Amino acid sequence: MNEILIKKTSHFFTEKFGNEPQKIILSPGRINIIGEHIDYNDGYVLPAAIDKIICFALEKNNSQKSKIYAIDLNDEFELDLTKEIQLSDIVWTNYILGVVKQLQDNGFSLEGFNCVFSSNIPVGSGLSSSAALECGMIFGIKELFNLTINKVDIALLGQKAEHWVGINCGIMDQFSSVHGLENKVIKLDCKTLEFEYHEANFNNYALVLFDSNVKHSLFTSEYNTRREECEKGLSIIKKYFPEIKSFRDCQESQLLSIRDKMDKIVFKRVHYVINEIRRVAQACDALDNGNIELLGQLLFDTHKGLSVDYEVSCEELDMLVATAKEDDAIIGSRLMGGGFGGCTINLIKKGQENEVKNKFSSLYLDIFGIELKFYDVKIGTGTSLYTLDK
């Protein structure tokens, strides 16, 4: 599928600008296997780049203006590099503007370029198409103008660009888009950016995302509330256990011993966080040992925690996971991302994917009157330069 996208993007570039592109860049979306809502709670995440990408075709144009064309949107804009960059009313262009602004603000010298891009990452599905766009553009400009920017800084610049657009994201999306390795997941400490790779051999199981096609409006307000509740819980823990500096230092037994010292809601939030930090470590061990059945059980446990303790699920996601738990072909399922809609991530026995999809599609339509979408994903490589002899 990516080869078709690469050819389409390259051909469109030649038709648009009359030349073969000088550089072709591939930048992937990402999934998170486990470790949800703990990036801001001093935990670890376990993301991976996937085989769904944005393809960029670029060339220098020996001017001070850049022309960028989004094939999928049938839209284009021109950027004058001699003028101050400001936010635009056209949302998609802001991600490009943000990238160029961050590069300029950090002292990198670049001239005009032509760019065409196209994607097979489903937009709005929680697969971080915006991070792929930011990191792919930075990587492409780096390659085009021989800039020295390491992988970590590409991720950080991409994150800053998204903050400039107005989305206060963590580092996980950009980091995993840049650092992805084929058949590897990344255990990432979002605080220190220390990371390690673990095998992502799912043996006899396939990764399939079920897109609920719903997005409830609760996310922003509830997200801020969860952060406040966790901070309150941690301050109470520190009061009784001064040696504890963060949630990763806290044992479940310690929390249970002071359960009556905190509000019931705060306890539930903290209980989820402490257990989820432990589950990430268990998931790494399970992958290292090829115990995919244990990994599947951990996904189910995480969903229960997200639904019952952290309360960021919704009726549609709970139905998908509850149905998955009763299906012998599925060994693990949970909501993926912030919650209140979006996708579930599922481990399904190979050869039974179509049967499962048909069953879930029919059930979901009957209950909610909504079409369920499916995305088959494989663990892919991070943002990279594409060469024709690949």
C-alpha positions as CSV (number, residue, x, y, z in Angstrom):
1,M,0.0,0.0,0.0
2,N,2.9,2.4,0.8
3,E,4.5,1.8,-2.6
4,I,1.3,2.9,-4.3
5,L,1.2,6.1,-2.1
6,I,4.9,6.8,-2.9
7,K,4.3,6.5,-6.6
8,K,1.2,8.7,-6.4
9,T,3.0,11.4,-4.5
10,S,6.1,11.4,-6.6
11,H,4.1,11.4,-9.9
12,F,1.9,14.3,-8.6
13,F,5.0,16.3,-7.7
14,T,6.4,15.9,-11.2
15,E,3.1,17.0,-12.7
16,K,2.9,19.9,-10.4
17,F,6.4,21.3,-10.5
18,G,7.9,19.7,-13.7
19,N,10.8,18.0,-12.0
20,E,11.5,14.7,-10.2
21,P,11.6,15.3,-6.4
22,Q,15.0,15.6,-4.9
23,K,14.0,13.9,-1.7
24,I,11.2,11.5,-0.7
25,I,10.4,11.2,3.0
26,L,8.2,8.6,4.8
27,S,6.8,9.5,8.2
28,P,4.7,7.1,10.2
29,G,1.7,7.3,12.5
30,R,1.9,5.4,15.8
31,I,0.0,3.2,18.2
32,N,0.5,2.9,22.0
33,I,0.5,-0.8,23.1
34,I,0.0,0.1,26.8
35,G,0.6,2.9,29.2
36,E,-2.3,5.3,28.8
37,H,-2.6,8.5,30.8
38,I,0.6,8.0,32.6
39,D,2.9,10.1,30.5
40,Y,2.0,13.1,32.7
41,N,2.1,10.9,35.8
42,D,5.9,10.1,35.6
43,G,5.2,6.6,34.2
44,Y,6.3,4.9,31.0
45,V,4.6,4.5,27.6
46,L,5.0,1.6,25.1
47,P,4.4,3.1,21.7
48,A,5.5,1.9,18.2
49,A,5.6,3.4,14.7
50,I,3.2,1.7,12.3
51,D,3.1,0.9,8.6
52,K,0.7,3.8,7.8
53,I,2.6,6.9,6.7
54,I,2.6,10.4,5.2
55,C,4.8,10.5,2.1
56,F,6.6,13.8,1.3
57,A,8.2,14.7,-2.1
58,L,10.5,17.8,-1.9
59,E,12.9,19.9,-3.9
60,K,14.8,23.2,-3.4
61,N,13.4,26.0,-5.6
62,N,16.2,28.6,-5.2
63,S,13.9,31.3,-3.9
64,Q,12.7,32.6,-0.5
65,K,9.2,31.2,-1.0
66,S,8.0,27.7,-0.3
67,K,5.0,26.1,-2.0
68,I,3.3,23.2,-0.2
69,Y,0.5,21.0,-1.7
70,A,-1.7,18.6,0.3
71,I,-2.9,16.1,-2.3
72,D,-5.6,14.5,0.0
73,L,-7.1,18.0,0.7
74,N,-6.7,19.3,-2.8
75,D,-5.3,22.4,-1.3
76,E,-2.1,24.4,-1.4
77,F,-0.4,27.5,0.1
78,E,2.7,29.5,-0.3
79,L,5.0,30.6,2.5
80,D,7.2,33.6,2.3
81,L,10.3,32.9,4.4
82,T,11.3,36.6,4.6
83,K,8.1,37.4,6.5
84,E,7.1,36.8,10.1
85,I,5.2,33.5,10.5
86,Q,1.7,33.8,12.1
87,L,-1.2,31.4,12.7
88,S,-3.5,30.9,9.8
89,D,-7.3,30.3,9.6
90,I,-6.6,27.3,7.5
91,V,-5.9,24.7,10.2
92,W,-3.7,22.2,8.3
93,T,-1.3,24.8,7.1
94,N,-0.5,25.7,10.7
95,Y,1.4,22.5,11.3
96,I,3.7,23.3,8.4
97,L,4.0,27.0,9.5
98,G,4.8,25.8,13.0
99,V,7.6,23.5,11.8
100,V,9.3,26.3,9.8
101,K,8.9,28.8,12.6
102,Q,10.5,26.4,15.1
103,L,13.4,25.8,12.7
104,Q,13.9,29.5,12.2
105,D,13.6,30.3,15.9
106,N,16.3,27.7,16.7
107,G,18.7,29.3,14.2
108,F,18.5,26.9,11.3
109,S,19.0,28.4,7.9
110,L,16.6,27.3,5.1
111,E,15.6,28.6,1.7
112,G,12.5,28.1,-0.4
113,F,11.3,24.6,-1.3
114,N,8.5,22.9,-3.1
115,C,6.6,20.1,-1.3
116,V,3.8,17.7,-2.1
117,F,2.5,15.2,0.5
118,S,-0.2,12.5,0.8
119,S,-1.2,10.1,3.6
120,N,-2.8,6.8,4.3
121,I,-3.0,7.4,8.1
122,P,-6.7,7.7,9.0
123,V,-7.2,11.3,10.2
124,G,-8.9,11.7,13.6
125,S,-8.4,8.0,14.5
126,G,-5.8,8.6,17.3
127,L,-2.9,7.4,15.1
128,S,-1.1,10.8,15.4
129,S,-1.2,12.0,11.8
130,S,-0.2,15.5,13.1
131,A,3.0,14.2,14.6
132,A,3.8,12.3,11.4
133,L,3.3,15.6,9.5
134,E,5.5,17.6,11.8
135,C,8.3,15.2,12.0
136,G,8.2,14.3,8.3
137,M,8.4,18.0,7.3
138,I,11.4,18.6,9.7
139,F,13.2,15.5,8.5
140,G,12.6,16.5,4.8
141,I,13.9,20.0,5.4
142,K,16.9,18.6,7.2
143,E,17.7,16.3,4.3
144,L,17.1,19.0,1.7
145,F,19.3,21.6,3.3
146,N,21.8,19.3,5.0
147,L,20.9,20.5,8.5
148,T,22.3,18.7,11.5
149,I,19.3,17.8,13.7
150,N,19.3,14.6,15.7
151,K,16.3,12.4,16.2
152,V,15.4,13.6,19.7
153,D,15.5,17.2,18.5
154,I,13.3,16.4,15.5
155,A,10.7,15.1,18.0
156,L,11.1,18.1,20.3
157,L,10.8,20.6,17.5
158,G,7.7,18.7,16.2
159,Q,6.2,18.9,19.7
160,K,6.9,22.6,20.0
161,A,5.3,23.2,16.6
162,E,2.1,21.5,17.8
163,H,2.2,23.5,21.0
164,W,2.4,26.7,18.8
165,V,-0.7,25.5,16.9
166,G,-2.5,25.3,20.2
167,I,-2.4,21.6,21.1
168,N,-0.6,21.0,24.4
169,C,0.6,17.4,23.5
170,G,3.2,15.3,25.3
171,I,6.3,14.0,23.5
172,M,5.2,10.4,22.9
173,D,3.7,10.9,19.4
174,Q,6.6,12.7,17.9
175,F,9.2,10.5,19.6
176,S,7.7,7.3,18.4
177,S,7.2,8.6,14.9
178,V,10.9,9.4,14.7
179,H,12.4,6.6,16.7
180,G,10.3,3.7,15.5
181,L,12.0,0.5,14.4
182,E,10.4,-2.4,12.5
183,N,9.0,-5.1,14.8
184,K,10.1,-3.1,17.9
185,V,8.1,-1.2,20.6
186,I,9.7,1.6,22.5
187,K,9.6,1.8,26.3
188,L,9.8,5.5,26.8
189,D,10.3,7.6,29.9
190,C,8.4,10.8,28.9
191,K,10.1,12.8,31.6
192,T,13.8,12.0,30.9
193,L,13.4,10.8,27.2
194,E,15.4,7.7,28.1
195,F,14.1,4.7,26.1
196,E,14.7,1.1,25.2
197,Y,13.5,-1.2,22.5
198,H,11.6,-4.4,23.1
199,E,10.6,-7.1,20.6
200,A,7.2,-6.7,19.0
201,N,6.7,-10.3,17.7
202,F,3.0,-11.0,18.3
203,N,3.4,-14.5,17.1
204,N,0.1,-15.9,16.0
205,Y,-1.8,-12.7,16.6
206,A,-2.6,-9.7,14.4
207,L,-3.0,-6.1,15.6
208,V,-6.3,-4.6,14.5
209,L,-7.8,-1.3,15.5
210,F,-11.5,-0.8,15.8
211,D,-12.5,2.8,15.1
212,S,-15.6,3.6,17.1
213,N,-16.3,6.6,14.9
214,V,-17.4,8.6,18.0
215,K,-15.6,11.4,19.7
216,H,-17.3,12.8,22.8
217,S,-16.7,16.4,23.8
218,L,-15.7,15.6,27.4
219,F,-12.0,15.0,26.7
220,T,-10.4,18.5,27.3
221,S,-12.2,19.3,30.5
222,E,-11.9,15.8,31.9
223,Y,-8.3,15.6,31.0
224,N,-7.4,18.6,33.0
225,T,-9.5,17.3,35.9
226,R,-7.7,14.0,35.9
227,R,-4.3,15.7,36.1
228,E,-5.5,17.7,39.1
229,E,-6.9,14.6,40.8
230,C,-3.6,12.8,40.3
231,E,-1.6,15.7,41.6
232,K,-3.8,15.8,44.7
233,G,-3.4,12.0,45.2
234,L,0.4,12.2,44.9
235,S,0.6,15.0,47.5
236,I,-1.3,12.8,50.0
237,I,0.9,9.8,49.3
238,K,4.1,12.0,49.9
239,K,2.6,13.2,53.2
240,Y,2.5,9.6,54.5
241,F,5.5,8.2,52.6
242,P,8.0,11.1,52.3
243,E,10.5,8.8,50.5
244,I,8.1,8.6,47.5
245,K,9.0,11.2,44.8
246,S,6.6,10.0,42.1
247,F,4.0,7.4,41.3
248,R,6.7,5.1,39.9
249,D,8.1,4.8,43.4
250,C,4.7,3.8,45.0
251,Q,3.6,0.3,45.6
252,E,-0.1,-0.6,45.5
253,S,0.1,-1.9,49.1
254,Q,1.3,1.6,50.3
255,L,-1.7,3.2,48.5
256,L,-4.1,0.7,50.0
257,S,-2.8,1.4,53.5
258,I,-3.8,5.1,53.2
259,R,-7.0,4.5,51.2
260,D,-9.2,6.2,53.9
261,K,-7.0,9.3,53.9
262,M,-8.1,10.4,50.4
263,D,-11.3,11.2,48.5
264,K,-12.8,8.1,46.8
265,I,-12.5,9.6,43.4
266,V,-8.8,10.6,43.9
267,F,-8.1,7.1,45.2
268,K,-9.5,5.5,42.1
269,R,-7.4,7.8,39.8
270,V,-4.2,7.0,41.7
271,H,-5.0,3.3,41.9
272,Y,-5.2,3.2,38.1
273,V,-2.0,5.1,37.6
274,I,0.1,2.9,40.0
275,N,-1.3,-0.3,38.4
276,E,-0.8,1.0,34.9
277,I,2.9,1.8,35.5
278,R,3.3,-1.8,36.8
279,R,1.5,-3.2,33.7
280,V,3.9,-1.4,31.3
281,A,6.8,-3.3,32.9
282,Q,4.9,-6.6,32.8
283,A,4.0,-6.0,29.1
284,C,7.7,-5.5,28.3
285,D,8.5,-8.8,30.0
286,A,5.6,-10.5,28.2
287,L,6.9,-9.4,24.8
288,D,10.5,-10.3,25.6
289,N,9.4,-13.8,26.6
290,G,6.9,-14.2,23.7
291,N,4.0,-14.5,26.1
292,I,1.4,-12.7,24.0
293,E,-1.5,-14.2,25.9
294,L,-0.3,-12.4,29.0
295,L,0.1,-9.2,27.0
296,G,-3.6,-9.6,25.9
297,Q,-4.7,-10.0,29.5
298,L,-2.8,-6.8,30.4
299,L,-4.7,-5.0,27.7
300,F,-8.1,-6.1,29.2
301,D,-6.9,-5.1,32.6
302,T,-5.9,-1.6,31.4
303,H,-9.3,-1.1,29.8
304,K,-11.0,-2.0,33.0
305,G,-8.8,0.5,34.9
306,L,-9.5,3.2,32.3
307,S,-13.2,2.5,32.4
308,V,-13.8,1.9,36.1
309,D,-11.0,3.8,38.0
310,Y,-9.9,6.5,35.5
311,E,-13.4,6.9,34.0
312,V,-12.3,8.0,30.5
313,S,-14.2,5.3,28.5
314,C,-17.7,5.5,27.0
315,E,-20.5,3.2,26.2
316,E,-19.3,2.4,22.7
317,L,-15.8,1.5,23.7
318,D,-16.9,-0.5,26.7
319,M,-19.2,-2.5,24.4
320,L,-16.4,-3.2,22.0
321,V,-14.1,-4.4,24.7
322,A,-16.8,-6.4,26.6
323,T,-17.7,-8.2,23.3
324,A,-14.0,-8.8,22.6
325,K,-13.6,-10.5,26.0
326,E,-16.3,-13.0,25.1
327,D,-14.7,-13.8,21.7
328,D,-12.3,-16.7,21.7
329,A,-10.4,-15.2,18.7
330,I,-9.5,-12.1,20.6
331,I,-6.9,-12.3,23.5
332,G,-6.7,-8.6,24.4
333,S,-8.5,-5.4,23.8
334,R,-8.6,-1.9,25.3
335,L,-9.3,1.7,24.4
336,M,-6.3,3.5,22.9
337,G,-5.6,7.2,23.4
338,G,-7.2,9.8,25.6
339,G,-10.6,8.1,25.7
340,F,-14.3,9.2,25.3
341,G,-14.2,7.8,21.8
342,G,-11.6,6.8,19.2
343,C,-10.2,3.3,18.7
344,T,-9.7,0.1,20.6
345,I,-6.5,-1.9,20.0
346,N,-7.1,-5.6,19.6
347,L,-4.9,-8.8,19.4
348,I,-6.8,-11.2,17.1
349,K,-5.8,-14.8,16.1
350,K,-4.4,-14.7,12.6
351,G,-6.8,-16.1,10.0
352,Q,-9.9,-15.0,12.0
353,E,-9.7,-11.3,11.4
354,N,-12.4,-11.1,8.7
355,E,-14.8,-13.2,10.8
356,V,-14.3,-11.0,13.8
357,K,-14.7,-7.8,11.7
358,N,-18.0,-9.0,10.2
359,K,-19.3,-9.9,13.6
360,F,-18.4,-6.7,15.3
361,S,-19.5,-4.5,12.4
362,S,-23.0,-6.0,12.5
363,L,-23.3,-5.9,16.3
364,Y,-22.0,-2.3,16.5
365,L,-24.4,-1.1,13.8
366,D,-27.3,-2.8,15.4
367,I,-26.7,-1.3,18.9
368,F,-25.4,2.2,18.0
369,G,-26.4,2.8,14.4
370,I,-22.8,3.7,13.7
371,E,-20.4,2.2,11.1
372,L,-17.4,0.6,12.7
373,K,-14.1,1.0,10.8
374,F,-11.1,-1.3,11.0
375,Y,-7.4,-0.7,10.5
376,D,-4.9,-3.6,10.2
377,V,-1.5,-2.3,11.5
378,K,2.0,-3.7,11.6
379,I,4.9,-2.2,13.5
380,G,7.0,-0.2,11.1
381,T,10.1,2.0,10.9
382,G,10.4,5.6,12.0
383,T,10.7,8.7,9.8
384,S,13.1,8.0,7.1
385,L,14.5,8.9,3.7
386,Y,13.1,6.8,0.9
387,T,15.4,5.7,-1.9
388,L,14.3,4.0,-5.1
389,D,16.6,1.0,-4.6
390,K,14.8,0.1,-1.4
